[in-house]
Amino acid sequence: MTPPIHAKGDGLKTRFTQLTGCSVPIQQSPMGPVSSPSLALAVAGAGGLGTIPAFGVPAEKLGTQLSGLSSPATGVLAANFLTRSIDRDAVQVAASRVRIVDFFWSDPDPALVRLAHDAGALVSWQVGSVAEAQAAADAGCDVVVVQGMEAGGHVRGHSALLPLLSAVLDVVDVPVLAAGGIGDGRALAAVLAAGADGARIGTRFIATIESGAHPEYKRAALEARAGSTEITGAFAQCALCATSPRARVLRSCIGALAAFPGDTVGAAPEAGQAVALPRGSGRTPGESFTGCVAAMPMYASDAVESVVTIESADQIVATLCSEAQRQLARPT
């Protein structure tokens, strides 16, 4: 297994950065409306991998959206697809416009990998077990993302990140990213030192200037601390939870939902209309959602401990990398 490369004076170079053209080993997680185009572009502009959620977006609309974002000056972007209900036309469109097509919450599918490759993109697959990681590599994926159960949002597996990462590194030869509870430079350095080629980070980007999170969601993330999250099935009204209702959220929203008296917690804008959100809806509260936002799923990991102020995404990327470099440079 080729270890990550930490070139002194040349940033944090790994097999992932060499493969993708990123200058730093960080991918911004797809988080529904939180992952606005502005957030993805800010992360890409800072040298990381910015990720655009593509789940449920028709091929024609996705093509228009991605065409307006992608250019040589933009940086490196990924488009993320979820569940088994994947529009192959949308995958093909995305693969012709972004560097990486990213999949999660379904078994690795060689046919989808070939489709994306044929259209010119690399493929990454987020997994929750060693067997699933091996299946992703066997399917031809260029990158495997290992998600530990510390992760915020929908949790695929049942293993802690570092033991799972170690086991996966023993069986796959492609670049591996670590995901789950990584919110500061120490954590980034730890997974790089453990053999990962980078990190997939979500929670740290919730309370950013560019984030599409509802203001109450940002405020809740700022107020939360380590130990403020738990895995729950309380927000199971969503396509992902239809197969496995396990998602890590801020504990405060579980309590708010339990205390909420009605059957409809609010509404979300969709195609110019307000669509009602039933009690227990799994939809992430975006900035235009209305109603009792406190009782909506505020997905987060214990990395909220590192969310202490609203700042720009590029500043977060810079801080993560400088902190990681300092940690990796410390004498052992």
C-alpha positions as CSV (number, residue, x, y, z in Angstrom):
1,M,0.0,0.0,0.0
2,T,1.5,3.4,-1.0
3,P,1.2,5.8,1.9
4,P,0.0,9.4,1.5
5,I,2.7,11.9,0.6
6,H,3.2,14.9,2.9
7,A,5.5,17.1,0.9
8,K,7.1,19.6,3.2
9,G,6.4,23.1,1.9
10,D,4.1,21.8,-0.8
11,G,0.9,21.4,1.1
12,L,-0.7,18.0,1.8
13,K,-0.2,16.0,-1.3
14,T,-1.7,12.5,-1.5
15,R,-2.8,9.9,-4.1
16,F,-6.2,11.6,-4.0
17,T,-4.9,15.1,-4.8
18,Q,-2.7,13.6,-7.6
19,L,-5.6,11.7,-9.1
20,T,-8.2,14.4,-9.0
21,G,-6.2,17.6,-9.5
22,C,-7.2,19.0,-6.1
23,S,-4.4,20.8,-4.2
24,V,-5.7,19.7,-0.7
25,P,-7.0,16.3,0.4
26,I,-10.5,17.5,1.5
27,Q,-13.9,16.7,0.0
28,Q,-17.0,18.7,1.1
29,S,-19.8,16.3,1.8
30,P,-23.1,16.5,0.0
31,M,-25.7,17.7,2.5
32,G,-28.8,18.5,0.5
33,P,-29.7,22.2,0.4
34,V,-26.8,22.9,2.8
35,S,-24.5,22.1,0.0
36,S,-25.3,25.1,-2.1
37,P,-23.5,25.8,-5.4
38,S,-21.8,28.7,-3.6
39,L,-20.4,26.3,-0.9
40,A,-19.2,23.8,-3.5
41,L,-17.5,26.5,-5.5
42,A,-15.9,28.0,-2.4
43,V,-14.4,24.6,-1.4
44,A,-13.2,23.9,-4.9
45,G,-11.7,27.4,-5.2
46,A,-9.8,26.7,-2.0
47,G,-8.3,23.6,-3.6
48,G,-10.6,20.9,-2.3
49,L,-13.4,18.9,-3.9
50,G,-16.7,20.7,-3.9
51,T,-19.7,18.5,-4.1
52,I,-23.1,19.2,-5.7
53,P,-26.1,17.1,-4.6
54,A,-27.6,15.6,-7.8
55,F,-30.2,13.2,-6.1
56,G,-33.6,13.6,-7.8
57,V,-32.5,16.3,-10.2
58,P,-33.7,15.6,-13.8
59,A,-30.9,15.2,-16.3
60,E,-31.7,18.3,-18.3
61,K,-31.9,20.6,-15.2
62,L,-28.7,19.0,-13.8
63,G,-26.9,19.6,-17.1
64,T,-27.8,23.3,-17.1
65,Q,-26.8,23.7,-13.4
66,L,-23.4,22.0,-13.9
67,S,-22.7,23.8,-17.1
68,G,-23.0,27.1,-15.3
69,L,-20.6,26.0,-12.6
70,S,-17.9,24.1,-14.4
71,S,-14.9,25.8,-15.9
72,P,-11.1,25.4,-15.7
73,A,-11.0,28.3,-13.2
74,T,-13.7,26.8,-10.9
75,G,-11.6,24.0,-9.4
76,V,-12.6,20.4,-8.9
77,L,-16.2,19.5,-8.5
78,A,-18.2,16.3,-7.9
79,A,-21.8,15.4,-8.4
80,N,-23.4,13.1,-5.8
81,F,-26.1,10.5,-6.4
82,L,-28.0,8.6,-3.7
83,T,-30.0,5.3,-3.3
84,R,-30.7,2.8,-6.0
85,S,-33.2,5.1,-7.8
86,I,-30.5,6.7,-10.0
87,D,-31.3,8.4,-13.3
88,R,-28.7,7.0,-15.7
89,D,-29.1,9.9,-18.0
90,A,-28.4,12.3,-15.1
91,V,-25.2,10.3,-14.3
92,Q,-24.0,10.5,-17.9
93,V,-24.7,14.3,-18.0
94,A,-22.9,14.8,-14.7
95,A,-19.9,12.7,-15.8
96,S,-19.5,14.9,-18.8
97,R,-19.3,18.1,-16.8
98,V,-17.6,17.3,-13.5
99,R,-14.4,15.5,-12.5
100,I,-15.9,13.0,-10.1
101,V,-19.3,11.3,-9.9
102,D,-20.0,10.3,-6.3
103,F,-22.3,7.6,-5.1
104,F,-23.8,6.6,-1.7
105,W,-26.5,4.6,0.0
106,S,-26.6,1.7,-2.5
107,D,-24.4,-1.3,-3.4
108,P,-21.5,-0.5,-5.7
109,D,-22.7,-1.0,-9.3
110,P,-20.2,-1.8,-12.0
111,A,-22.6,-0.6,-14.7
112,L,-22.9,2.9,-13.2
113,V,-19.1,3.0,-12.8
114,R,-18.6,2.2,-16.5
115,L,-21.2,4.7,-17.5
116,A,-19.5,7.5,-15.6
117,H,-16.0,6.4,-16.9
118,D,-17.2,6.3,-20.5
119,A,-18.5,9.9,-20.1
120,G,-15.1,11.1,-18.8
121,A,-15.4,11.2,-15.0
122,L,-13.7,9.5,-12.1
123,V,-16.0,7.6,-9.7
124,S,-16.1,7.5,-5.9
125,W,-18.3,5.4,-3.7
126,Q,-18.9,6.0,0.0
127,V,-19.1,2.8,2.0
128,G,-19.8,1.6,5.5
129,S,-18.0,-1.8,5.6
130,V,-15.0,-3.7,4.4
131,A,-17.1,-5.9,2.2
132,E,-18.7,-2.8,0.6
133,A,-15.3,-1.2,0.1
134,Q,-14.0,-4.3,-1.7
135,A,-17.1,-4.3,-3.8
136,A,-16.5,-0.7,-4.8
137,A,-12.9,-1.4,-5.8
138,D,-13.9,-4.5,-7.7
139,A,-16.6,-2.4,-9.5
140,G,-13.9,-0.1,-10.8
141,C,-14.2,2.9,-8.5
142,D,-11.3,5.2,-8.5
143,V,-11.8,6.4,-4.9
144,V,-13.4,4.7,-1.9
145,V,-14.8,6.9,0.9
146,V,-14.9,5.1,4.2
147,Q,-17.7,6.3,6.5
148,G,-17.4,5.6,10.2
149,M,-20.5,5.6,12.5
150,E,-19.3,8.9,13.9
151,A,-20.5,10.6,10.8
152,G,-23.3,13.1,10.7
153,G,-26.3,12.5,8.5
154,H,-27.3,9.1,7.2
155,V,-25.0,6.4,8.6
156,R,-24.3,3.4,6.3
157,G,-22.4,1.1,8.6
158,H,-21.8,0.1,12.3
159,S,-18.0,0.5,12.7
160,A,-15.9,3.3,14.2
161,L,-13.9,5.2,11.6
162,L,-10.3,4.4,12.4
163,P,-10.7,0.6,12.8
164,L,-12.8,0.5,9.6
165,L,-10.3,2.7,7.8
166,S,-7.4,0.4,8.8
167,A,-9.3,-2.7,7.6
168,V,-10.2,-1.2,4.3
169,L,-6.7,0.0,3.6
170,D,-5.6,-3.7,3.9
171,V,-7.9,-4.8,1.1
172,V,-8.1,-2.0,-1.5
173,D,-5.4,-0.3,-3.5
174,V,-7.3,2.8,-4.7
175,P,-7.2,6.2,-2.8
176,V,-9.3,6.1,0.3
177,L,-11.0,9.1,2.0
178,A,-12.0,9.0,5.6
179,A,-15.4,10.3,6.7
180,G,-17.0,10.7,10.1
181,G,-16.5,13.3,12.8
182,I,-13.6,15.1,11.2
183,G,-13.8,18.8,12.0
184,D,-10.4,20.2,12.8
185,G,-6.8,19.9,11.7
186,R,-5.9,17.4,14.4
187,A,-8.6,15.0,13.1
188,L,-7.5,15.5,9.5
189,A,-3.9,14.8,10.5
190,A,-5.0,11.7,12.4
191,V,-6.7,10.1,9.4
192,L,-3.8,11.0,7.1
193,A,-1.3,9.6,9.5
194,A,-3.5,6.4,9.7
195,G,-3.2,6.0,5.9
196,A,-6.1,7.8,4.4
197,D,-5.6,9.9,1.3
198,G,-7.9,12.6,2.5
199,A,-11.1,13.4,4.4
200,R,-14.7,13.9,3.5
201,I,-16.0,16.7,5.8
202,G,-19.6,17.9,6.2
203,T,-20.4,19.3,9.7
204,R,-17.7,21.9,9.7
205,F,-19.2,23.5,6.6
206,I,-22.8,23.8,8.0
207,A,-22.3,27.3,9.6
208,T,-20.4,28.9,6.7
209,I,-21.2,32.1,4.8
210,E,-21.9,30.0,1.6
211,S,-23.9,27.3,3.3
212,G,-27.6,26.9,2.3
213,A,-28.6,25.8,5.8
214,H,-31.5,27.5,7.5
215,P,-30.3,30.2,10.0
216,E,-31.7,28.2,12.9
217,Y,-29.7,25.2,11.8
218,K,-26.5,27.3,11.7
219,R,-27.3,28.7,15.1
220,A,-27.9,25.2,16.5
221,A,-24.6,24.0,15.1
222,L,-22.8,26.9,16.7
223,E,-24.4,26.2,20.1
224,A,-23.8,22.5,20.1
225,R,-20.8,20.7,21.5
226,A,-19.2,17.3,21.4
227,G,-21.7,14.8,22.8
228,S,-24.7,16.8,21.4
229,T,-25.5,14.2,18.6
230,E,-26.9,10.8,18.4
231,I,-28.0,8.2,15.8
232,T,-31.8,8.0,15.5
233,G,-34.7,6.7,13.4
234,A,-36.9,9.7,14.4
235,F,-36.6,11.3,10.9
236,A,-37.4,8.3,8.8
237,Q,-39.7,9.9,6.3
238,C,-37.2,9.9,3.4
239,A,-35.9,7.8,0.6
240,L,-32.7,6.8,2.3
241,C,-34.4,5.8,5.6
242,A,-36.8,3.5,3.6
243,T,-34.0,0.9,3.7
244,S,-32.2,1.9,6.9
245,P,-33.5,4.6,9.2
246,R,-30.2,5.5,10.9
247,A,-29.1,9.1,10.9
248,R,-26.9,11.2,13.2
249,V,-28.5,14.5,14.1
250,L,-28.3,17.1,16.9
251,R,-30.0,15.7,19.9
252,S,-31.9,19.0,20.3
253,C,-34.0,18.4,17.2
254,I,-35.0,14.9,18.5
255,G,-36.3,16.5,21.7
256,A,-38.1,19.3,19.7
257,L,-39.8,16.7,17.5
258,A,-40.9,14.7,20.5
259,A,-42.5,17.8,21.9
260,F,-44.0,19.0,18.7
261,P,-47.8,18.6,18.8
262,G,-48.8,18.5,15.1
263,D,-48.5,16.3,12.1
264,T,-46.9,18.8,9.8
265,V,-43.7,20.5,11.0
266,G,-43.4,23.1,8.1
267,A,-43.0,23.5,4.4
268,A,-40.2,23.5,1.8
269,P,-40.1,25.4,-1.5
270,E,-40.4,23.2,-4.5
271,A,-41.0,24.2,-8.1
272,G,-42.5,27.6,-6.9
273,Q,-44.8,26.0,-4.4
274,A,-44.6,25.3,-0.7
275,V,-44.6,21.5,-0.1
276,A,-45.7,20.4,3.4
277,L,-43.2,18.5,5.5
278,P,-44.8,15.8,7.6
279,R,-43.7,15.1,11.1
280,G,-40.5,13.0,11.0
281,S,-39.5,14.2,7.5
282,G,-35.9,13.6,6.7
283,R,-35.5,16.6,4.5
284,T,-32.6,18.9,5.6
285,P,-33.8,22.4,6.6
286,G,-32.6,24.7,3.9
287,E,-32.6,28.5,4.3
288,S,-36.1,28.9,2.7
289,F,-37.8,26.3,4.8
290,T,-40.6,27.5,7.0
291,G,-42.3,26.2,10.2
292,C,-40.8,24.6,13.3
293,V,-37.2,24.3,12.0
294,A,-36.1,23.1,15.5
295,A,-38.1,19.9,14.9
296,M,-36.5,19.2,11.6
297,P,-33.5,16.9,11.1
298,M,-30.3,18.9,11.8
299,Y,-27.7,16.4,10.6
300,A,-24.4,16.8,12.3
301,S,-21.5,14.8,13.9
302,D,-19.6,15.6,17.1
303,A,-17.4,17.8,14.9
304,V,-19.8,20.5,15.9
305,E,-17.3,21.1,18.7
306,S,-15.2,22.8,16.0
307,V,-18.0,25.0,14.7
308,V,-17.6,28.2,16.7
309,T,-18.3,31.0,14.3
310,I,-19.7,31.7,10.9
311,E,-16.9,32.0,8.5
312,S,-16.1,31.4,4.8
313,A,-15.6,27.9,3.5
314,D,-12.2,28.8,2.0
315,Q,-11.0,30.0,5.4
316,I,-12.1,26.7,6.9
317,V,-10.2,24.7,4.3
318,A,-7.1,26.9,4.9
319,T,-7.3,26.4,8.7
320,L,-7.9,22.7,8.5
321,C,-4.8,22.2,6.2
322,S,-2.5,24.5,8.2
323,E,-3.5,22.8,11.5
324,A,-3.0,19.4,9.9
325,Q,0.4,20.3,8.6
326,R,1.5,21.5,12.0
327,Q,0.4,18.3,13.6
328,L,2.1,16.1,11.0
329,A,5.3,18.1,11.3
330,R,5.5,17.6,15.1
331,P,8.3,15.3,16.2
332,T,7.2,11.8,17.3
